[in-house]
Amino acid sequence: MSRRFFEAIFEAKQKHRKNKHHWLYNEISLTKLLKETGFSKIYPCKFQEGNCADVALIDNRPESLFMEAIK
């Protein structure tokens, strides 16, 4: 499916901006996007685990996808 198709779905105007999703990524699609953007070392992480010093403070949704990348 094309990027335009997904943009039409997820960019729809919503009343609650806080919960607005711009894209629905999975590990494969996010890895591809990060590579296209110039990141080289890309890997998935578990909830509140990773190399970011404050990861336990910023990860607050255990059901989310967590990835780290180095440019």
Phi and psi restraints in degrees (range 20) as a CNS / XPLOR table:
assign (resid 1 and name C) (resid 2 and name N)
       (resid 2 and name CA) (resid 2 and name C) 1.0 -84.1 20.0 2
assign (resid 2 and name N) (resid 2 and name CA)
       (resid 2 and name C) (resid 3 and name N) 1.0 156.5 20.0 2
assign (resid 2 and name C) (resid 3 and name N)
       (resid 3 and name CA) (resid 3 and name C) 1.0 -59.6 20.0 2
assign (resid 3 and name N) (resid 3 and name CA)
       (resid 3 and name C) (resid 4 and name N) 1.0 -38.0 20.0 2
assign (resid 3 and name C) (resid 4 and name N)
       (resid 4 and name CA) (resid 4 and name C) 1.0 -59.7 20.0 2
assign (resid 4 and name N) (resid 4 and name CA)
       (resid 4 and name C) (resid 5 and name N) 1.0 -40.4 20.0 2
assign (resid 4 and name C) (resid 5 and name N)
       (resid 5 and name CA) (resid 5 and name C) 1.0 -58.4 20.0 2
assign (resid 5 and name N) (resid 5 and name CA)
       (resid 5 and name C) (resid 6 and name N) 1.0 -49.7 20.0 2
assign (resid 5 and name C) (resid 6 and name N)
       (resid 6 and name CA) (resid 6 and name C) 1.0 -68.4 20.0 2
assign (resid 6 and name N) (resid 6 and name CA)
       (resid 6 and name C) (resid 7 and name N) 1.0 -35.7 20.0 2
assign (resid 6 and name C) (resid 7 and name N)
       (resid 7 and name CA) (resid 7 and name C) 1.0 -62.0 20.0 2
assign (resid 7 and name N) (resid 7 and name CA)
       (resid 7 and name C) (resid 8 and name N) 1.0 -38.7 20.0 2
assign (resid 7 and name C) (resid 8 and name N)
       (resid 8 and name CA) (resid 8 and name C) 1.0 -62.8 20.0 2
assign (resid 8 and name N) (resid 8 and name CA)
       (resid 8 and name C) (resid 9 and name N) 1.0 -35.2 20.0 2
assign (resid 8 and name C) (resid 9 and name N)
       (resid 9 and name CA) (resid 9 and name C) 1.0 -77.0 20.0 2
assign (resid 9 and name N) (resid 9 and name CA)
       (resid 9 and name C) (resid 10 and name N) 1.0 -50.5 20.0 2
assign (resid 9 and name C) (resid 10 and name N)
       (resid 10 and name CA) (resid 10 and name C) 1.0 -88.7 20.0 2
assign (resid 10 and name N) (resid 10 and name CA)
       (resid 10 and name C) (resid 11 and name N) 1.0 -12.9 20.0 2
assign (resid 10 and name C) (resid 11 and name N)
       (resid 11 and name CA) (resid 11 and name C) 1.0 -93.9 20.0 2
assign (resid 11 and name N) (resid 11 and name CA)
       (resid 11 and name C) (resid 12 and name N) 1.0 7.0 20.0 2
assign (resid 11 and name C) (resid 12 and name N)
       (resid 12 and name CA) (resid 12 and name C) 1.0 -59.3 20.0 2
assign (resid 12 and name N) (resid 12 and name CA)
       (resid 12 and name C) (resid 13 and name N) 1.0 145.4 20.0 2
assign (resid 12 and name C) (resid 13 and name N)
       (resid 13 and name CA) (resid 13 and name C) 1.0 -64.9 20.0 2
assign (resid 13 and name N) (resid 13 and name CA)
       (resid 13 and name C) (resid 14 and name N) 1.0 132.3 20.0 2
assign (resid 13 and name C) (resid 14 and name N)
       (resid 14 and name CA) (resid 14 and name C) 1.0 -127.4 20.0 2
assign (resid 14 and name N) (resid 14 and name CA)
       (resid 14 and name C) (resid 15 and name N) 1.0 148.7 20.0 2
assign (resid 14 and name C) (resid 15 and name N)
       (resid 15 and name CA) (resid 15 and name C) 1.0 -69.2 20.0 2
assign (resid 15 and name N) (resid 15 and name CA)
       (resid 15 and name C) (resid 16 and name N) 1.0 -37.7 20.0 2
assign (resid 15 and name C) (resid 16 and name N)
       (resid 16 and name CA) (resid 16 and name C) 1.0 -100.7 20.0 2
assign (resid 16 and name N) (resid 16 and name CA)
       (resid 16 and name C) (resid 17 and name N) 1.0 97.3 20.0 2
assign (resid 16 and name C) (resid 17 and name N)
       (resid 17 and name CA) (resid 17 and name C) 1.0 -64.1 20.0 2
assign (resid 17 and name N) (resid 17 and name CA)
       (resid 17 and name C) (resid 18 and name N) 1.0 -29.4 20.0 2
assign (resid 17 and name C) (resid 18 and name N)
       (resid 18 and name CA) (resid 18 and name C) 1.0 -56.6 20.0 2
assign (resid 18 and name N) (resid 18 and name CA)
       (resid 18 and name C) (resid 19 and name N) 1.0 -38.6 20.0 2
assign (resid 18 and name C) (resid 19 and name N)
       (resid 19 and name CA) (resid 19 and name C) 1.0 -103.4 20.0 2
assign (resid 19 and name N) (resid 19 and name CA)
       (resid 19 and name C) (resid 20 and name N) 1.0 17.2 20.0 2
assign (resid 19 and name C) (resid 20 and name N)
       (resid 20 and name CA) (resid 20 and name C) 1.0 -72.2 20.0 2
assign (resid 20 and name N) (resid 20 and name CA)
       (resid 20 and name C) (resid 21 and name N) 1.0 124.5 20.0 2
assign (resid 20 and name C) (resid 21 and name N)
       (resid 21 and name CA) (resid 21 and name C) 1.0 -99.8 20.0 2
assign (resid 21 and name N) (resid 21 and name CA)
       (resid 21 and name C) (resid 22 and name N) 1.0 127.4 20.0 2
assign (resid 21 and name C) (resid 22 and name N)
       (resid 22 and name CA) (resid 22 and name C) 1.0 -90.3 20.0 2
assign (resid 22 and name N) (resid 22 and name CA)
       (resid 22 and name C) (resid 23 and name N) 1.0 -25.1 20.0 2
assign (resid 22 and name C) (resid 23 and name N)
       (resid 23 and name CA) (resid 23 and name C) 1.0 -158.6 20.0 2
assign (resid 23 and name N) (resid 23 and name CA)
       (resid 23 and name C) (resid 24 and name N) 1.0 151.2 20.0 2
assign (resid 23 and name C) (resid 24 and name N)
       (resid 24 and name CA) (resid 24 and name C) 1.0 -110.0 20.0 2
assign (resid 24 and name N) (resid 24 and name CA)
       (resid 24 and name C) (resid 25 and name N) 1.0 96.8 20.0 2
assign (resid 24 and name C) (resid 25 and name N)
       (resid 25 and name CA) (resid 25 and name C) 1.0 -93.2 20.0 2
assign (resid 25 and name N) (resid 25 and name CA)
       (resid 25 and name C) (resid 26 and name N) 1.0 152.7 20.0 2
assign (resid 25 and name C) (resid 26 and name N)
       (resid 26 and name CA) (resid 26 and name C) 1.0 -122.7 20.0 2
assign (resid 26 and name N) (resid 26 and name CA)
       (resid 26 and name C) (resid 27 and name N) 1.0 179.2 20.0 2
assign (resid 26 and name C) (resid 27 and name N)
       (resid 27 and name CA) (resid 27 and name C) 1.0 -59.8 20.0 2
assign (resid 27 and name N) (resid 27 and name CA)
       (resid 27 and name C) (resid 28 and name N) 1.0 -40.0 20.0 2
assign (resid 27 and name C) (resid 28 and name N)
       (resid 28 and name CA) (resid 28 and name C) 1.0 -67.8 20.0 2
assign (resid 28 and name N) (resid 28 and name CA)
       (resid 28 and name C) (resid 29 and name N) 1.0 -49.1 20.0 2
assign (resid 28 and name C) (resid 29 and name N)
       (resid 29 and name CA) (resid 29 and name C) 1.0 -68.1 20.0 2
assign (resid 29 and name N) (resid 29 and name CA)
       (resid 29 and name C) (resid 30 and name N) 1.0 -36.6 20.0 2
assign (resid 29 and name C) (resid 30 and name N)
       (resid 30 and name CA) (resid 30 and name C) 1.0 -71.4 20.0 2
assign (resid 30 and name N) (resid 30 and name CA)
       (resid 30 and name C) (resid 31 and name N) 1.0 -38.8 20.0 2
assign (resid 30 and name C) (resid 31 and name N)
       (resid 31 and name CA) (resid 31 and name C) 1.0 -60.7 20.0 2
assign (resid 31 and name N) (resid 31 and name CA)
       (resid 31 and name C) (resid 32 and name N) 1.0 -44.1 20.0 2
assign (resid 31 and name C) (resid 32 and name N)
       (resid 32 and name CA) (resid 32 and name C) 1.0 -60.6 20.0 2
assign (resid 32 and name N) (resid 32 and name CA)
       (resid 32 and name C) (resid 33 and name N) 1.0 -46.2 20.0 2
assign (resid 32 and name C) (resid 33 and name N)
       (resid 33 and name CA) (resid 33 and name C) 1.0 -62.7 20.0 2
assign (resid 33 and name N) (resid 33 and name CA)
       (resid 33 and name C) (resid 34 and name N) 1.0 -42.9 20.0 2
assign (resid 33 and name C) (resid 34 and name N)
       (resid 34 and name CA) (resid 34 and name C) 1.0 -64.4 20.0 2
assign (resid 34 and name N) (resid 34 and name CA)
       (resid 34 and name C) (resid 35 and name N) 1.0 -39.5 20.0 2
assign (resid 34 and name C) (resid 35 and name N)
       (resid 35 and name CA) (resid 35 and name C) 1.0 -63.0 20.0 2
assign (resid 35 and name N) (resid 35 and name CA)
       (resid 35 and name C) (resid 36 and name N) 1.0 -43.8 20.0 2
assign (resid 35 and name C) (resid 36 and name N)
       (resid 36 and name CA) (resid 36 and name C) 1.0 -62.9 20.0 2
assign (resid 36 and name N) (resid 36 and name CA)
       (resid 36 and name C) (resid 37 and name N) 1.0 -25.4 20.0 2
assign (resid 36 and name C) (resid 37 and name N)
       (resid 37 and name CA) (resid 37 and name C) 1.0 -89.9 20.0 2
assign (resid 37 and name N) (resid 37 and name CA)
       (resid 37 and name C) (resid 38 and name N) 1.0 -3.7 20.0 2
assign (resid 37 and name C) (resid 38 and name N)
       (resid 38 and name CA) (resid 38 and name C) 1.0 106.2 20.0 2
assign (resid 38 and name N) (resid 38 and name CA)
       (resid 38 and name C) (resid 39 and name N) 1.0 5.0 20.0 2
assign (resid 38 and name C) (resid 39 and name N)
       (resid 39 and name CA) (resid 39 and name C) 1.0 -81.5 20.0 2
assign (resid 39 and name N) (resid 39 and name CA)
       (resid 39 and name C) (resid 40 and name N) 1.0 144.4 20.0 2
assign (resid 39 and name C) (resid 40 and name N)
       (resid 40 and name CA) (resid 40 and name C) 1.0 -112.8 20.0 2
assign (resid 40 and name N) (resid 40 and name CA)
       (resid 40 and name C) (resid 41 and name N) 1.0 -48.3 20.0 2
assign (resid 40 and name C) (resid 41 and name N)
       (resid 41 and name CA) (resid 41 and name C) 1.0 -95.4 20.0 2
assign (resid 41 and name N) (resid 41 and name CA)
       (resid 41 and name C) (resid 42 and name N) 1.0 106.4 20.0 2
assign (resid 41 and name C) (resid 42 and name N)
       (resid 42 and name CA) (resid 42 and name C) 1.0 -128.1 20.0 2
assign (resid 42 and name N) (resid 42 and name CA)
       (resid 42 and name C) (resid 43 and name N) 1.0 130.2 20.0 2
assign (resid 42 and name C) (resid 43 and name N)
       (resid 43 and name CA) (resid 43 and name C) 1.0 -153.8 20.0 2
assign (resid 43 and name N) (resid 43 and name CA)
       (resid 43 and name C) (resid 44 and name N) 1.0 149.9 20.0 2
assign (resid 43 and name C) (resid 44 and name N)
       (resid 44 and name CA) (resid 44 and name C) 1.0 -77.2 20.0 2
assign (resid 44 and name N) (resid 44 and name CA)
       (resid 44 and name C) (resid 45 and name N) 1.0 154.2 20.0 2
assign (resid 44 and name C) (resid 45 and name N)
       (resid 45 and name CA) (resid 45 and name C) 1.0 -129.5 20.0 2
assign (resid 45 and name N) (resid 45 and name CA)
       (resid 45 and name C) (resid 46 and name N) 1.0 163.4 20.0 2
assign (resid 45 and name C) (resid 46 and name N)
       (resid 46 and name CA) (resid 46 and name C) 1.0 -92.0 20.0 2
assign (resid 46 and name N) (resid 46 and name CA)
       (resid 46 and name C) (resid 47 and name N) 1.0 163.8 20.0 2
assign (resid 46 and name C) (resid 47 and name N)
       (resid 47 and name CA) (resid 47 and name C) 1.0 -52.4 20.0 2
assign (resid 47 and name N) (resid 47 and name CA)
       (resid 47 and name C) (resid 48 and name N) 1.0 126.5 20.0 2
assign (resid 47 and name C) (resid 48 and name N)
       (resid 48 and name CA) (resid 48 and name C) 1.0 59.0 20.0 2
assign (resid 48 and name N) (resid 48 and name CA)
       (resid 48 and name C) (resid 49 and name N) 1.0 28.6 20.0 2
assign (resid 48 and name C) (resid 49 and name N)
       (resid 49 and name CA) (resid 49 and name C) 1.0 -127.5 20.0 2
assign (resid 49 and name N) (resid 49 and name CA)
       (resid 49 and name C) (resid 50 and name N) 1.0 144.3 20.0 2
assign (resid 49 and name C) (resid 50 and name N)
       (resid 50 and name CA) (resid 50 and name C) 1.0 151.5 20.0 2
assign (resid 50 and name N) (resid 50 and name CA)
       (resid 50 and name C) (resid 51 and name N) 1.0 -175.8 20.0 2
assign (resid 50 and name C) (resid 51 and name N)
       (resid 51 and name CA) (resid 51 and name C) 1.0 -88.7 20.0 2
assign (resid 51 and name N) (resid 51 and name CA)
       (resid 51 and name C) (resid 52 and name N) 1.0 -11.6 20.0 2
assign (resid 51 and name C) (resid 52 and name N)
       (resid 52 and name CA) (resid 52 and name C) 1.0 -67.4 20.0 2
assign (resid 52 and name N) (resid 52 and name CA)
       (resid 52 and name C) (resid 53 and name N) 1.0 129.8 20.0 2
assign (resid 52 and name C) (resid 53 and name N)
       (resid 53 and name CA) (resid 53 and name C) 1.0 -58.9 20.0 2
assign (resid 53 and name N) (resid 53 and name CA)
       (resid 53 and name C) (resid 54 and name N) 1.0 -36.7 20.0 2
assign (resid 53 and name C) (resid 54 and name N)
       (resid 54 and name CA) (resid 54 and name C) 1.0 -105.9 20.0 2
assign (resid 54 and name N) (resid 54 and name CA)
       (resid 54 and name C) (resid 55 and name N) 1.0 27.5 20.0 2
assign (resid 54 and name C) (resid 55 and name N)
       (resid 55 and name CA) (resid 55 and name C) 1.0 -57.5 20.0 2
assign (resid 55 and name N) (resid 55 and name CA)
       (resid 55 and name C) (resid 56 and name N) 1.0 -36.8 20.0 2
assign (resid 55 and name C) (resid 56 and name N)
       (resid 56 and name CA) (resid 56 and name C) 1.0 -66.7 20.0 2
assign (resid 56 and name N) (resid 56 and name CA)
       (resid 56 and name C) (resid 57 and name N) 1.0 -24.1 20.0 2
assign (resid 56 and name C) (resid 57 and name N)
       (resid 57 and name CA) (resid 57 and name C) 1.0 -85.1 20.0 2
assign (resid 57 and name N) (resid 57 and name CA)
       (resid 57 and name C) (resid 58 and name N) 1.0 -32.9 20.0 2
assign (resid 57 and name C) (resid 58 and name N)
       (resid 58 and name CA) (resid 58 and name C) 1.0 -93.7 20.0 2
assign (resid 58 and name N) (resid 58 and name CA)
       (resid 58 and name C) (resid 59 and name N) 1.0 -24.6 20.0 2
assign (resid 58 and name C) (resid 59 and name N)
       (resid 59 and name CA) (resid 59 and name C) 1.0 -83.2 20.0 2
assign (resid 59 and name N) (resid 59 and name CA)
       (resid 59 and name C) (resid 60 and name N) 1.0 109.8 20.0 2
assign (resid 59 and name C) (resid 60 and name N)
       (resid 60 and name CA) (resid 60 and name C) 1.0 -128.1 20.0 2
assign (resid 60 and name N) (resid 60 and name CA)
       (resid 60 and name C) (resid 61 and name N) 1.0 9.6 20.0 2
assign (resid 60 and name C) (resid 61 and name N)
       (resid 61 and name CA) (resid 61 and name C) 1.0 -131.1 20.0 2
assign (resid 61 and name N) (resid 61 and name CA)
       (resid 61 and name C) (resid 62 and name N) 1.0 94.4 20.0 2
assign (resid 61 and name C) (resid 62 and name N)
       (resid 62 and name CA) (resid 62 and name C) 1.0 -60.7 20.0 2
assign (resid 62 and name N) (resid 62 and name CA)
       (resid 62 and name C) (resid 63 and name N) 1.0 -19.3 20.0 2
assign (resid 62 and name C) (resid 63 and name N)
       (resid 63 and name CA) (resid 63 and name C) 1.0 -84.6 20.0 2
assign (resid 63 and name N) (resid 63 and name CA)
       (resid 63 and name C) (resid 64 and name N) 1.0 -1.3 20.0 2
assign (resid 63 and name C) (resid 64 and name N)
       (resid 64 and name CA) (resid 64 and name C) 1.0 -80.8 20.0 2
assign (resid 64 and name N) (resid 64 and name CA)
       (resid 64 and name C) (resid 65 and name N) 1.0 169.1 20.0 2
assign (resid 64 and name C) (resid 65 and name N)
       (resid 65 and name CA) (resid 65 and name C) 1.0 -89.7 20.0 2
assign (resid 65 and name N) (resid 65 and name CA)
       (resid 65 and name C) (resid 66 and name N) 1.0 130.7 20.0 2
assign (resid 65 and name C) (resid 66 and name N)
       (resid 66 and name CA) (resid 66 and name C) 1.0 -120.4 20.0 2
assign (resid 66 and name N) (resid 66 and name CA)
       (resid 66 and name C) (resid 67 and name N) 1.0 122.6 20.0 2
assign (resid 66 and name C) (resid 67 and name N)
       (resid 67 and name CA) (resid 67 and name C) 1.0 -134.2 20.0 2
assign (resid 67 and name N) (resid 67 and name CA)
       (resid 67 and name C) (resid 68 and name N) 1.0 148.3 20.0 2
assign (resid 67 and name C) (resid 68 and name N)
       (resid 68 and name CA) (resid 68 and name C) 1.0 -122.8 20.0 2
assign (resid 68 and name N) (resid 68 and name CA)
       (resid 68 and name C) (resid 69 and name N) 1.0 150.0 20.0 2
assign (resid 68 and name C) (resid 69 and name N)
       (resid 69 and name CA) (resid 69 and name C) 1.0 -148.4 20.0 2
assign (resid 69 and name N) (resid 69 and name CA)
       (resid 69 and name C) (resid 70 and name N) 1.0 147.2 20.0 2
assign (resid 69 and name C) (resid 70 and name N)
       (resid 70 and name CA) (resid 70 and name C) 1.0 -120.7 20.0 2
assign (resid 70 and name N) (resid 70 and name CA)
       (resid 70 and name C) (resid 71 and name N) 1.0 132.7 20.0 2
